Amino acid sequence: MISARQHLISIVGIFLALAIGVVLGSQTLAADMLTGLRSDKSELRQQVETLAEQNRRQTDELEAADRFIAGSSDRILQGALADRTVAVFTTPDADPADVEAVSRGLETAGAAITGRMALTDAFLDASEGDRMRTSLTNVIPAGAQLRTGAVDQASLAGDLLGLVLLLDPVNTQPRSTPEELALVLETLRGGGFLAYGDTPARPAQLALVITGNGARASENNQGANIARFAGALRARSAGTVLAGRAGAAEGSGPIAEVRSDSVLATTVTTIDHLDREIGRVTAVLGLSEQLNGGAGRYGTAAEATSLTFAAPPR
């Protein structure tokens, strides 16, 4: 007969054997897991190195392409906008390097820049809408008829500026007197909506709106306001191009807003890679495309149809 003491010893022995088995098993499992983790780490390191090398090669290729296009831009752009006139507008986030590069491209193409005007934060701020509309409605030239659909601040400003600053696309004649143009511009500058230098702006055939990366597009409806402004200019001109960087073609960015609108997408040419030489050249050629009745979506964003023109429009 088994005593209680022997029974207890047997139970303790069983649990001790189980404990030893668990310890030995866990050590084996841990070793297997460690081996697996080391293998995964090695594979991940290899993937990172491969991707880094691919990124390096692509960066080198982009920089080489930029150098080639920069060296060929004179030949590409020469005469593309001969005897044409362009009014240049910039948004608060436009990169000065982009503005300078595109301005040089316009000059190379033979275009004359008749005015450089910077839209301020107040111009694009929806909370400033009432004040801006009041300022604009007080300086509409006598007898001028604004478009009935231009009710928001950006559309109204684009329509009025298009009327007084851009030449009639049909007969290429001014639609305002120098005094009327000066009054509209001075009113916008005095209200803190527009900034420009001392050289008086002159009427132009074409409009180029240069924006940035769309970082503040969602603030106070700025992205949509830039898009509407560009659309209103296009309705009054022989052509309008909106150009910026990739971020402006995403989310609520101004280029994304234009491309998502069925009317604007087919009338305003957009470029979303203005930080690259190919984008800067395309922005200039886009004005030539507009003169020929076309409108395109160029760049690297999802809604772009191609990187640039298949052949430079002439």
C-alpha positions as CSV (number, residue, x, y, z in Angstrom):
1,M,0.0,0.0,0.0
2,I,1.3,3.4,-1.0
3,S,1.7,5.8,1.8
4,A,0.7,9.5,1.7
5,R,4.4,10.4,1.8
6,Q,5.2,8.3,-1.2
7,H,2.2,9.7,-3.1
8,L,3.4,13.2,-2.4
9,I,6.9,12.4,-3.6
10,S,5.4,10.9,-6.8
11,I,3.4,14.1,-7.5
12,V,6.4,16.3,-6.8
13,G,8.4,14.2,-9.2
14,I,5.8,14.5,-11.9
15,F,5.7,18.3,-11.6
16,L,9.5,18.5,-11.5
17,A,9.7,16.5,-14.7
18,L,7.1,18.8,-16.3
19,A,9.1,21.9,-15.2
20,I,12.3,20.5,-16.6
21,G,10.6,19.7,-19.8
22,V,9.1,23.2,-20.1
23,V,12.5,24.8,-19.4
24,L,14.3,22.6,-22.0
25,G,11.5,23.1,-24.5
26,S,11.5,26.9,-24.0
27,Q,15.2,27.0,-24.5
28,T,14.9,25.1,-27.8
29,L,12.0,27.4,-28.9
30,A,14.0,30.5,-27.9
31,A,16.9,29.3,-29.9
32,D,14.7,28.6,-32.9
33,M,13.1,32.1,-32.6
34,L,16.5,33.8,-32.2
35,T,17.8,32.0,-35.3
36,G,14.6,33.1,-37.2
37,L,14.9,36.7,-36.0
38,R,18.6,36.8,-37.1
39,S,17.6,35.5,-40.5
40,D,14.7,38.1,-40.8
41,K,17.1,40.9,-39.8
42,S,19.6,39.8,-42.4
43,E,16.9,39.8,-45.1
44,L,15.6,43.2,-44.0
45,R,19.1,44.6,-44.1
46,Q,19.6,43.3,-47.6
47,Q,16.3,44.8,-48.7
48,V,17.2,48.2,-47.2
49,E,20.6,48.1,-48.9
50,T,18.9,47.2,-52.2
51,L,16.3,50.0,-52.0
52,A,19.0,52.5,-50.9
53,E,21.0,51.6,-54.0
54,Q,18.0,51.9,-56.3
55,N,17.2,55.3,-54.7
56,R,20.8,56.4,-55.3
57,R,20.7,55.4,-58.9
58,Q,17.3,57.1,-59.5
59,T,18.6,60.3,-57.8
60,D,21.7,60.2,-60.0
61,E,19.5,59.7,-63.1
62,L,17.2,62.6,-62.1
63,E,20.1,64.9,-61.5
64,A,21.6,63.9,-64.8
65,A,18.3,64.5,-66.6
66,D,18.0,67.9,-64.9
67,R,21.5,68.9,-66.1
68,F,20.7,67.7,-69.6
69,I,17.4,69.6,-69.8
70,A,19.0,72.7,-68.2
71,G,21.7,72.6,-70.9
72,S,19.1,72.1,-73.6
73,S,16.4,74.5,-72.4
74,D,17.6,77.4,-74.6
75,R,17.2,75.3,-77.7
76,I,13.9,73.8,-76.5
77,L,12.3,77.1,-75.5
78,Q,13.8,79.4,-78.1
79,G,10.9,81.3,-79.8
80,A,8.1,79.2,-78.2
81,L,6.5,82.4,-77.0
82,A,8.0,85.0,-79.3
83,D,6.2,88.4,-79.0
84,R,3.8,87.1,-76.4
85,T,3.1,88.8,-73.1
86,V,2.7,87.1,-69.7
87,A,1.4,88.3,-66.3
88,V,3.0,86.2,-63.5
89,F,1.2,85.6,-60.2
90,T,2.8,83.9,-57.2
91,T,1.1,82.4,-54.1
92,P,2.6,82.8,-50.6
93,D,4.3,79.4,-50.6
94,A,5.8,79.6,-54.1
95,D,9.5,78.8,-54.0
96,P,11.7,81.7,-55.2
97,A,14.0,79.4,-57.1
98,D,11.0,78.1,-59.1
99,V,9.8,81.6,-59.8
100,E,13.2,82.7,-60.9
101,A,13.8,79.7,-63.1
102,V,10.4,79.9,-64.9
103,S,10.9,83.7,-65.4
104,R,14.2,83.0,-67.1
105,G,12.5,80.4,-69.2
106,L,9.8,82.8,-70.3
107,E,12.4,85.3,-71.4
108,T,14.3,82.6,-73.3
109,A,11.1,81.7,-75.1
110,G,10.7,85.3,-76.2
111,A,7.9,86.3,-73.9
112,A,7.7,89.7,-72.2
113,I,6.7,89.6,-68.5
114,T,4.3,92.6,-68.1
115,G,3.7,92.2,-64.4
116,R,4.8,90.2,-61.3
117,M,2.2,90.1,-58.6
118,A,2.3,88.2,-55.3
119,L,-1.0,87.0,-53.8
120,T,-0.9,87.4,-50.0
121,D,-2.3,85.2,-47.3
122,A,-5.2,87.7,-47.0
123,F,-6.0,87.2,-50.7
124,L,-6.5,83.5,-50.2
125,D,-8.0,83.5,-46.7
126,A,-11.7,82.7,-46.8
127,S,-12.3,84.7,-43.6
128,E,-11.2,87.8,-45.5
129,G,-13.8,87.2,-48.2
130,D,-16.3,89.9,-47.3
131,R,-13.7,92.6,-47.0
132,M,-12.1,91.6,-50.3
133,R,-15.3,91.4,-52.2
134,T,-16.3,94.9,-50.9
135,S,-12.9,96.3,-52.1
136,L,-13.3,94.7,-55.5
137,T,-16.9,95.7,-56.2
138,N,-16.0,99.3,-55.5
139,V,-13.5,99.5,-58.3
140,I,-15.2,97.7,-61.1
141,P,-14.7,99.9,-64.2
142,A,-17.8,101.7,-65.5
143,G,-19.7,99.6,-68.0
144,A,-17.8,96.5,-67.2
145,Q,-19.8,93.3,-66.7
146,L,-18.3,90.6,-64.4
147,R,-19.3,87.0,-64.8
148,T,-22.4,86.0,-62.8
149,G,-20.8,82.9,-61.4
150,A,-17.8,84.8,-59.9
151,V,-19.2,85.2,-56.4
152,D,-16.5,83.8,-54.1
153,Q,-13.5,86.1,-53.4
154,A,-11.0,84.2,-55.6
155,S,-13.3,83.9,-58.6
156,L,-14.3,87.6,-58.3
157,A,-10.7,88.7,-58.0
158,G,-9.6,86.5,-60.9
159,D,-12.5,87.7,-63.1
160,L,-11.8,91.4,-62.3
161,L,-8.0,91.1,-62.7
162,G,-8.5,89.1,-65.9
163,L,-10.8,91.9,-67.2
164,V,-8.4,94.8,-66.5
165,L,-5.0,93.1,-66.8
166,L,-5.4,90.5,-69.6
167,L,-6.0,91.3,-73.2
168,D,-9.1,90.2,-75.0
169,P,-8.3,86.8,-76.5
170,V,-10.3,87.5,-79.6
171,N,-8.8,90.8,-80.7
172,T,-5.8,91.0,-78.3
173,Q,-6.9,94.5,-77.2
174,P,-6.9,95.9,-73.7
175,R,-10.3,95.9,-72.0
176,S,-9.5,98.7,-69.5
177,T,-7.7,102.0,-69.4
178,P,-4.3,102.3,-67.7
179,E,-6.1,104.3,-64.9
180,E,-8.7,101.6,-64.3
181,L,-6.0,98.9,-64.2
182,A,-3.9,101.0,-61.7
183,L,-6.9,101.6,-59.5
184,V,-7.7,97.9,-59.2
185,L,-4.1,96.9,-58.5
186,E,-3.6,99.8,-55.9
187,T,-6.9,98.9,-54.2
188,L,-5.8,95.3,-53.8
189,R,-2.3,96.3,-52.6
190,G,-3.8,98.9,-50.2
191,G,-6.0,96.2,-48.7
192,G,-3.1,93.9,-48.2
193,F,-4.3,91.4,-50.8
194,L,-1.6,91.9,-53.4
195,A,2.1,92.8,-53.5
196,Y,4.1,94.1,-56.4
197,G,7.0,96.4,-57.2
198,D,7.2,99.9,-58.4
199,T,7.1,99.0,-62.1
200,P,3.5,99.4,-63.3
201,A,1.9,96.3,-64.7
202,R,0.8,96.2,-68.3
203,P,-1.9,94.1,-70.0
204,A,-0.8,90.6,-71.1
205,Q,-2.1,87.8,-73.3
206,L,-1.3,85.0,-70.9
207,A,-1.3,84.3,-67.2
208,L,1.0,82.1,-65.2
209,V,0.2,81.2,-61.6
210,I,3.1,79.8,-59.6
211,T,2.3,78.0,-56.4
212,G,4.3,75.9,-53.9
213,N,4.0,72.4,-52.4
214,G,0.4,72.8,-51.0
215,A,1.5,72.6,-47.4
216,R,-1.1,75.1,-46.3
217,A,-3.8,74.3,-48.9
218,S,-6.4,73.2,-46.3
219,E,-6.0,76.3,-44.2
220,N,-8.9,78.7,-44.8
221,N,-9.7,77.0,-48.1
222,Q,-6.5,78.3,-49.7
223,G,-6.1,75.4,-52.2
224,A,-9.6,75.8,-53.6
225,N,-9.2,79.6,-53.8
226,I,-6.0,79.3,-55.8
227,A,-7.7,76.9,-58.2
228,R,-10.7,79.2,-58.6
229,F,-8.5,82.2,-59.2
230,A,-6.6,80.4,-61.9
231,G,-9.9,79.3,-63.5
232,A,-11.3,82.8,-63.5
233,L,-8.1,84.1,-65.2
234,R,-8.4,81.4,-67.8
235,A,-11.9,82.5,-68.7
236,R,-10.7,86.0,-69.4
237,S,-7.4,85.2,-71.2
238,A,-5.8,83.4,-74.2
239,G,-4.3,80.9,-71.8
240,T,-3.5,80.2,-68.1
241,V,-1.1,77.8,-66.5
242,L,-1.0,76.7,-62.8
243,A,2.4,75.3,-61.8
244,G,3.7,74.0,-58.5
245,R,5.3,71.1,-56.7
246,A,4.0,67.6,-56.1
247,G,2.3,68.4,-52.8
248,A,0.0,70.9,-54.6
249,A,-1.4,68.0,-56.6
250,E,-2.5,66.0,-53.6
251,G,-5.4,66.3,-51.2
252,S,-6.8,69.8,-51.1
253,G,-3.9,71.3,-53.0
254,P,-4.6,73.8,-55.7
255,I,-3.5,71.6,-58.6
256,A,-5.5,68.7,-57.3
257,E,-8.5,71.0,-57.0
258,V,-8.2,72.1,-60.7
259,R,-7.7,68.5,-61.9
260,S,-10.8,67.3,-59.9
261,D,-13.0,69.9,-61.6
262,S,-14.5,68.8,-64.9
263,V,-14.4,72.2,-66.4
264,L,-11.1,73.5,-65.0
265,A,-9.3,70.3,-65.9
266,T,-10.0,70.8,-69.5
267,T,-9.2,74.5,-69.7
268,V,-6.3,75.2,-67.3
269,T,-2.9,73.5,-67.9
270,T,-1.3,72.2,-64.7
271,I,2.3,71.2,-63.9
272,D,3.1,69.5,-60.6
273,H,6.9,69.0,-60.8
274,L,8.2,72.6,-60.9
275,D,11.1,71.7,-58.6
276,R,12.7,69.8,-61.5
277,E,14.1,71.3,-64.7
278,I,11.6,69.3,-66.9
279,G,8.7,70.9,-64.9
280,R,10.1,74.4,-65.4
281,V,10.5,73.9,-69.1
282,T,7.0,72.4,-69.3
283,A,5.5,75.3,-67.5
284,V,6.7,77.7,-70.2
285,L,5.6,75.3,-73.0
286,G,2.3,75.0,-71.3
287,L,1.5,78.6,-72.2
288,S,2.2,77.8,-75.8
289,E,-0.1,74.8,-75.6
290,Q,-2.8,77.1,-74.2
291,L,-2.4,79.5,-77.1
292,N,-3.0,76.5,-79.4
293,G,-6.3,75.7,-77.6
294,G,-5.0,72.8,-75.6
295,A,-4.8,72.0,-71.9
296,G,-2.8,69.3,-70.2
297,R,-1.9,67.7,-66.8
298,Y,1.8,67.2,-66.5
299,G,4.1,65.9,-63.8
300,T,4.5,62.9,-61.5
301,A,1.3,63.0,-59.5
302,A,-1.5,60.4,-59.8
303,E,-3.8,62.6,-62.0
304,A,-1.0,63.7,-64.3
305,T,-1.4,62.4,-67.9
306,S,2.3,62.6,-68.8
307,L,5.6,63.9,-67.6
308,T,5.8,66.5,-70.3
309,F,4.7,67.1,-73.9
310,A,5.4,64.4,-76.5
311,A,6.7,67.3,-78.7
312,P,7.0,70.9,-77.8
313,P,3.9,72.8,-79.0
314,R,4.6,75.6,-81.5
